Amino acid sequence: MKPPILLTLLLSLLACQADHNDVLITRDKSGEIHEPIAAKRPHIMEIHGDQRVDDYYWLRDDSRTDPEILAYLEHENDWTAQESRASRALHAALYDEMVGRLSPEESSVPIRMGNYWYYDRFQAGQDFAIYARRAGNLEAEEEILLDGNARADGHEFYSMANLRPSDDGRYIAVAEDFMGRRIHDIRILDTQSGEFLPDQLAGAAPDLAWSADGQYLFYLRRDPQTLLAKFVMRHQIGTSSTSDVLVYEETDDTFYTSLFRSRSGAWLVLQHSETTTTETQILSAANPTGDFRSVLPREAGHEYTVEDAGEKLYILTNWRAKNFRVMTANIGSAADKNQWQELLPEAEDSLLDGMTTLRDWLVLEEQRDGQRKIWALNLANNEKIYLDSDEIASAYWAIDNVNSDTNVLRYLQTSLTQPAQTWQVDLATGTRRLLKAVRVPGDFNPDHYATRRVDVVARDGELIPVTLAFHKNTPLNGSAPGLIYGYGSYGSSTFPYFNPALISLLDRGFVYAIAHIRGGQEKGRAWYEAGKMMNKVNTFTDFIDATAGLQDQEIFDSARTYARGGSAGGLLMGAVLNMAPHLYDGVIAAVPFVDVVTTMLDPSIPLTTGEWNEWGDPREKAAYDYMLAYSPYDQVVEKAYPHLLVTTGLHDSQVQYFEPAKWVAKLRAKRTNRNKLMLYTDMSAGHGGASGRLKRFDDYAREFSFLISLADNQDAQDVQSRAQ
């Protein structure tokens, strides 16, 4: 018998109020904050005959305005603050240390574009850069173009994502993000008047490219739901954006589109890419009202990029070359691969992943055995010049080479303990010049630290490269706390670079490790393919084996071992927590992608469709079963978990805030111990965290104070047990 309708409504209302009380009553009479316990509201999902129940699906709000959900996230933040009270002073001290390692008036190395030298600089105490230029030479009077601090004023979040001058330097197009969701507003500065034109292009990606005459600006407009940059637009200066012309639309939602001007300046370039396939389209910059044409139409599994030199193209391709090779072709015949000629063959032991054309040289960047190297090939006589040193734990990148009509190359060198150095080499003469070495104020001395490479054997016999950094006074005898970092997705390799925040950990006796696990490309393309799709679990077991190996080698104290990963690395953290929680005293999961199956079944979520060839398409049963078996959210069970700090941004468009929020709620309900479990949501940030160069150190200080407090507590317990 059904109850009366009025009684049913009353019972429903009381139930909702009871659920809401779980969220809204946050303090007891003493003012102490209750641990947040999210209400369970079952949401049933079914596919392939399998039914999943998500008790916390209700935490999703695409509008980010639901007062109940916002109150819950604020409650979590309050809980995190209360749980961190004991380390508040340490947090503040760490922040001061980290900021103290920033040069207060840092400036970039100027770049020559047209008749101007462009650069940005910071003033003491300011969060954002000032963008400026000098005409003709570096001794000319400075012309300030934009002050990022003024642009950021009044906004909780601000990012200058791109600044692009027209060829004659009159107009400066800028792409700015005021929310952190990668949705940019494009404005055009007229340097003659010093004012912005009325032209305002909203809902855009940051990609910008000018026509040769400076009368047209090409940009990408995002789909408002998926945020895919699928609409290539042409804007004529001085006209309303409503008159902008759609010149290309990407209709395949598995592809991402990027836009840029070729290094030679001759071409406007569209690069379309998904995980395993790319296509390049070009349009003469001198003919902006023409049509883009494909260099080579997309073919499933074929990836290529091009650099132009007159009528010749240099093509970096994986066609019949898993680790890529370099081919040449005339622009007019490049669509026929039979017309291509091989310039550099594939190497079995290294992956070519970058190419820069100069007047007489081709510069190659490669990944070899977990290291990143750079070298140049003389196009006239095939002479090779290697630009990297023998330091095994350094990494090199070609940077800021915006002009191809030169033999001068800029490149960057850095390591975990060596601040970045920008070098310039004249390849014709071999003359090298240090343009800039990042200065670290205070008592920092790179000679006080050491870096090392070790190999750890995975369970299937593969060797996993691991890069280490530590203070030279830290003994490697099994007594040092250790932090291991991993990513292992998208073929994105994790190379060492200097982070001034890390020194605060090393100075406190931590050993820092980067595990170059499968899913990246540190050991070639096969290393990536062995850590994706139906091989994804290798990424997780590699990280677990690397951790255990560092403990076995007495590099890490097994009782004070910690792990960190972000985004897809947050997925790694979630999987490792489920598979081997006993290895870690604490874990940091930043913006973690943890609800794998639900997200990859929802094409309305940004990035989903473009990543089916990375994780698998769960609409297919085999992929569904495999992904479900490792999905961190789905695999949370009743067990003891390590201490855990989870961070997210409310406006994150790449990993939606509700994934980590749901995960933490489920962990609270399932865990069998009382270790720390904290969720911190930046209510004004996106995927990249807080904006501004100073605010990001508050994020590091939060994370590192969490780790140091745990390590100190474990050390104190060890001392006490030894005393007994």
Stockholm file with secondary structure:
# STOCKHOLM 1.0

chainA/1-724         MKPPILLTLLLSLLACQADHNDVLITRDKSGEIHEPIAAKRPHIMEIHGDQRVDDYYWLRDDSRTDPEILAYLEHENDWTAQESRASRALHAALYDEMVGRLSPEESSVPIRMGNYWYYDRFQAGQDFAIYARRAGNLEAEEEILLDGNARADGHEFYSMANLRPSDDGRYIAVAEDFMGRRIHDIRILDTQSGEFLPDQLAGAAPDLAWSADGQYLFYLRRDPQTLLAKFVMRHQIGTSSTSDVLVYEETDDTFYTSLFRSRSGAWLVLQHSETTTTETQILSAANPTGDFRSVLPREAGHEYTVEDAGEKLYILTNWRAKNFRVMTANIGSAADKNQWQELLPEAEDSLLDGMTTLRDWLVLEEQRDGQRKIWALNLANNEKIYLDSDEIASAYWAIDNVNSDTNVLRYLQTSLTQPAQTWQVDLATGTRRLLKAVRVPGDFNPDHYATRRVDVVARDGELIPVTLAFHKNTPLNGSAPGLIYGYGSYGSSTFPYFNPALISLLDRGFVYAIAHIRGGQEKGRAWYEAGKMMNKVNTFTDFIDATAGLQDQEIFDSARTYARGGSAGGLLMGAVLNMAPHLYDGVIAAVPFVDVVTTMLDPSIPLTTGEWNEWGDPREKAAYDYMLAYSPYDQVVEKAYPHLLVTTGLHDSQVQYFEPAKWVAKLRAKRTNRNKLMLYTDMSAGHGGASGRLKRFDDYAREFSFLISLADNQDAQDVQSRAQ
#=GR chainA/1-724 SS CCCCHHHHHHHHHHHHHHHHHHHHCCBCTTSCBCCCCCCCCCEEEEETTEEEEETTGGGCCTTSCCHHHHHHHHHHHHHHHHHTGGGHHHHHHHHHHHHHTSCTTCBCCCEEETTEEEEEECCTTCSSCEEEEEESSTTSCEEEEEEHHHHHTTCSCCEEEEEEECTTSSEEEEEEESSSSSCEEEEEEETTTTEEEEEEEEEEEEEEEECTTSSEEEEEECCTTTCCCCEEEEEETTSCGGGCEEEEECCCTTCEEEEEECTTSSEEEEEEECSSCEEEEEEETTCTTSCCEESSCCCTTCCEEEEEETTEEEEEECTTCTTCEEEEEEGGGTTCGGGCEEEECCCTTCEEEEEEECSSEEEEEEEETTEEEEEEEETTTCCEEECCCSCTTEEEEECCCCCSSCSEEEEEEEESSSCCEEEEEETTTTEEEEEEECCCCTTCCGGGEEEEEEEEECTTSCEEEEEEEEETTSCCSSCSCEEEECCCCTTCCCCCCCCTTHHHHHTTTCEEEEECCTTSCTTCHHHHHTTSGGGTHHHHHHHHHHHHHHHHTTSSCTTSEEEEEETHHHHHHHHHHHHCGGGCSEEEEESCCCCHHHHHTCTTSTTSGGGHHHHCCTTSHHHHHHHHHHCTTTTCCSSCCCEEEEEEETTCSSSCTHHHHHHHHHHHHHCSSCCCEEEEEETTCBTTBSSSTTHHHHHHHHHHHHHHHHHHHHHHHHHHHHHC
#=GC SS_cons         CCCCHHHHHHHHHHHHHHHHHHHHCCBCTTSCBCCCCCCCCCEEEEETTEEEEETTGGGCCTTSCCHHHHHHHHHHHHHHHHHTGGGHHHHHHHHHHHHHTSCTTCBCCCEEETTEEEEEECCTTCSSCEEEEEESSTTSCEEEEEEHHHHHTTCSCCEEEEEEECTTSSEEEEEEESSSSSCEEEEEEETTTTEEEEEEEEEEEEEEEECTTSSEEEEEECCTTTCCCCEEEEEETTSCGGGCEEEEECCCTTCEEEEEECTTSSEEEEEEECSSCEEEEEEETTCTTSCCEESSCCCTTCCEEEEEETTEEEEEECTTCTTCEEEEEEGGGTTCGGGCEEEECCCTTCEEEEEEECSSEEEEEEEETTEEEEEEEETTTCCEEECCCSCTTEEEEECCCCCSSCSEEEEEEEESSSCCEEEEEETTTTEEEEEEECCCCTTCCGGGEEEEEEEEECTTSCEEEEEEEEETTSCCSSCSCEEEECCCCTTCCCCCCCCTTHHHHHTTTCEEEEECCTTSCTTCHHHHHTTSGGGTHHHHHHHHHHHHHHHHTTSSCTTSEEEEEETHHHHHHHHHHHHCGGGCSEEEEESCCCCHHHHHTCTTSTTSGGGHHHHCCTTSHHHHHHHHHHCTTTTCCSSCCCEEEEEEETTCSSSCTHHHHHHHHHHHHHCSSCCCEEEEEETTCBTTBSSSTTHHHHHHHHHHHHHHHHHHHHHHHHHHHHHC
//
